[in-house]
Amino acid sequence: MAGPSRVERGLHFLQRRGVQRGVFGPSRPWFWVAVGAWLLRRARRAIGSEYELVYRGELRPGEAMRISHLTETRDGRQVRSRRRRIRS
């Protein structure tokens, strides 16, 4: 599994710098940068906009690929589905 994306690292940097200079320092604009970066990071995690490349390759004529859905996990723990389960 790859590390955090460039966007995630950038948002983390802005959040950390905003806390250092805005919360523990005198700069009000940096405080709002920290708040904005924190909100964006939480929104990205809630939406699930992080993509993970699982396979890359070429298929030759006659070859096939099966694509299936795996249970969603975060940090190795199963995440409860946000969708309502259909009961039959």
C-alpha positions, 0 to 999 in steps of 0.5 A, a space after each residue: 500500500 502506498 503512502 499518503 497522496 500529495 494532496 493529503 501531505 499538503 493538507 497535513 502540512 497546512 494544518 500543522 503550520 496553521 496550528 503552530 502559527 495560528 493557534 499557538 501563535 498570534 496569526 489569525 489568518 493561519 488559524 483559519 488555514 488550519 481550520 480549512 485544512 482540517 475540514 478538507 481532510 475530514 471531508 475527503 475521508 468521509 467522501 472516500 476520495 482517496 484512490 488506491 491503484 491495485 493492478 496495472 497491466 496489459 491484457 493480451 487477446 484471449 485473456 480476461 480479468 475479473 473485477 470484484 468488490 471488497 469490504 471497505 476498510 480503514 486502517 485494517 478495520 471494517 467500516 460499517 456501510 452507510 447504505 441501508 441493507 436490502 433484506 429479502 
